[in-house]
């Protein structure tokens, strides 16, 4: 009897264990089911998002692929090889053999090239010629004007180019590859040029004289480091000597400072020159990036960074530039600073400017690429409106022209013009110390063309 009871108790205990194990396993399955269901329980907002994603998925991939094809071209080895061959050939053409090279603090390499080996003498009209001696300066030119001897960063190294050589900023592969093509490197984009200065994304604020014969110009240009939105835009301050019909035969000689990420690979203001005799179509270039301009100076590197710079509400710095026509040989000479002759544009390069200029302009220019569908935030001058005045707005002072008698004279019938005055404006004046002068520029703080520009201008007027 006792044995039977013990067996019955053991049997019940085993049934209990099996029952308990069954219940435990069932609870575990239920827990896993609950956990799984909770993991996949999607909030309503996510459901909507997934629905929208599924609805528009046929559109977005196509758009992305299109953008990818536009921004990142398919790699084709043969095309890349041919392109690099063109790049290297162009570098061989413009980077001349040098007798000395100087490393600039800003990363530039300055090559000291023998004068008769410079790019100018590759031009068909200049082959076999030699640099000319300095001409007579215009009457009224003050050679005693106080000016710093050191205007460029590369010369801060303490090194200089030997006599008989000229300093040339070395062009790198990356410089050329930033351009749209080897052919377009170092050139402005050809575009219709209008008499009112407005053309194809280029916006200006300038003062000008016209209606007479001009044989030169002089001015001191305030130097800043304006912000440029992207590498396809630039900001510059300069003077233009212009002749022609503002059509395909437009002739210009230009000099000043510019910030151009595409051309130089940085945002430093740099001394530059430009020329064209066919409205920027096939002739001319920046600096010494093609044959044409003949440099005679061993201390100034065209295209090199300028130093020092102006500070908002602080110290101000400007560079003095003069361009005038040599009465004896007819070439257009360039002076940088006080009494430093840089070189000349031979008269044979031009058609209309072979004789005289019909318009002189002073002021600023920017490129508005509208890359995000709205007006650019690229600054002109200091990035502030003209009404803010000295120490805040950019200026050009002591503007003069050279008359037929090779004399510097004040401006007459001087006019000012801004393409888009709500964004970049200008005002002019005259006083005993600065003679004819202008303040000009515009702010970076706007995103739409009209409303924000006006808002910033009103804010500036209240200050």
Secondary structure, 3 states (H helix, E strand, C coil): CHHHHHHHHHHHHHHHHHHHHHHHHHHHHHHHHHHHHHHCCCCHHHHHHHHHHHHHHHHHHHHHHHHHHHHCCCCCHHHHHHHHHHHHHHHHHHCCCCCEEEECCCCCEEEEEEHHHCHHHHCCCCCCCCCCCCCCCCECCCCCCCCCCCCEHHHHHCCCCCCCEEEEECCCHHHHHCCCCCCCCCCCCCCCCCCCCCECCEEEEEEEEEEEEECEEEEEEECCCCCCCCCCCEEEEEEEEEECCCCCCCEEEEEEEEEEHHHHCCCCCEEEEEEECCCCCCCCCECCCCCCEEECCCCCCCCCEECCCCCCCCCCCEEEEEEEECCCCCCEEEEECCCEEEEEECHHHCCHHHCCEEEEEEEEEEECCCCCCCCCCCCECCCCCHHHCCCCCEEEEEEEEECCCCEEEECCCCEEEECCCCCCEEEEEEECCCEEEEEEEECCCCCCCCHHHHHHHHHHHHC
